[in-house]
Amino acid sequence: MSINIQKILIPVDSSSCSVTALNAAKSLNSFYKASLFVHHVEESGVSSADLKNKVSEILGSSAYTFSESSGNVTKEIVDKAEQLSANLIIMGTHGANGFQEFWMGSNAYKVVSSVKCPVLTVRDGVTNFAFKKIVMPMDTSFETRQKIPMATDVAKNVGASIHLIGVSTGKDKEAEHHVNSYMNQACDSITDKGITCTVENRLGGNITDTAIAYAKEINADLIIIMSEQEPQIGSFFLGKFARQMVNHSPVPVITIPTRDDLLITDARL
């Protein structure tokens, strides 16, 4: 699986979340030099002229295309991503908790669970977009290794190190065996590409909490996950732990959709 980020879609509205997303896009694109597409789903009472001025102020001399549409926010963003064949979507999010998370979620969560391309979600107020330390949780699912190409591509482009953390809800020998096997294969693949890689094993407990705690501990500035973490425990739209990560992580998260046609049998990609 090759990664070629040429088109980045940044959905915006009048909130401060959009400012955060635009700043993240500007920083990341200083490495990728992709085409930027800023899209606004029209809101009542919001001046398009003011929004365009805000976008221009943040992106400055960066080349970008601004577009607008009306309708359901999630559907419009998903349709725009498909129309562009976007390689990455960058969205700001306030996060969610309690009943709001379970019943309503957020537009960011809904987009992540609906699109076919990776989505970078950034918590409102984040200002560090250096992306020099990438945390990549490895669980017991076979699909967990589909993160490797994206992680290595980002690491090579921005000059980051990758920090693997073995996670699982259980601490049994079988879980430990699978996680260790996947982490060793992943680390070999990563170091083969000249990227610094570390391995840490922390099985048991809530996967999201464990991964976020580790990211904070090492001052990581990016977490990369699959849309289905521990799929046998997953929910109907987005894996339980992936959903929690998108909604709660204070560290920017790239969520990659699981694809059945990309089941990796050899992690040395």
Summary of the structure (lengths in Angstrom):
residues: 269
radius of gyration: 17.9
end to end distance: 7.4
largest distance: 59.4
contacts: 918
relative contact order: 0.15
helix: 43%
strand: 21%
